[in-house]
């Protein structure tokens, strides 16, 4: 099934969380001179228009990135992300998807590998990034593509794994991909985004449990909830989301802890969001 189109939801609270964390990780990687490789398994279009009415974007950016950009006194840890979003919004009126975040924060010697399977998204992705020789675009399944292309020749790097979770297979493949790719590429940072939807809590808990029992050390789980989770068959709607990070940079836990409470207060319904930052497995 390939019905999901991220353009309708770009800039929502889930994007704010995932791209805040991604911006931090890429900033850490950029501190060392050696180049790195960036993988994006579900790249989408890579960049999205912000000049949509609340009806056109279902209000997602209006309750997400727009609220963040209108807020003052944001934590310093958010500076790479918010600075990028402000610049792109003011100059081009676009929101950066993960490929655009990586393009802006990477260096001339870094390599970006973008994968997208959707037949309508891939041509737009190619058009948006056609003039950057650092970027290699593959029209293929992101899970199998990541397994096939790792380890990269440049062993420093990160894989951003962001499936739509349209099918039950996505939940299973997400966990299996993290475990198998970590075995092939133990140096790589693996960042997996997941949605928090009430009717899918069983699948989410199973995913986390399988990773916690995988014997991979140092798996961090950053979660932001903007509404209370309603479990059961009536639990539709995106209550929140999270990022599971394998091999997080050593300061990442504390840096995320520095901005998650602020995001919860800004993006939470009636200012009452919740956040969690546990280790699924303790670092060595």
Secondary structure, 3 states (H helix, E strand, C coil): CCCCCHHHCCCCHHHHHHHHHHHHHHHHHCCCCCCCEEEECCCCCCEEECCCCCCCCCCCCCCCHHHHHHCCCCCHHHHHHHHHHHHHHHHCCEEECHHHHHHHHCCCCCEEEEECCCHHHHHHHHHHCCCCCCEEEECCCHHHHHHHHCCCCCCCEEEEECCCCCCHHHHHHHHHHHHHHHHHCCCCEEEEEEEECHHHHHHHHHHHHHHHCCCCCCEEEEEEECCCCCCCCCCCCCCEEEEEEECCCCCHHHHHHHHHHHHHHHHCHHHCCEEEEEEEECCC
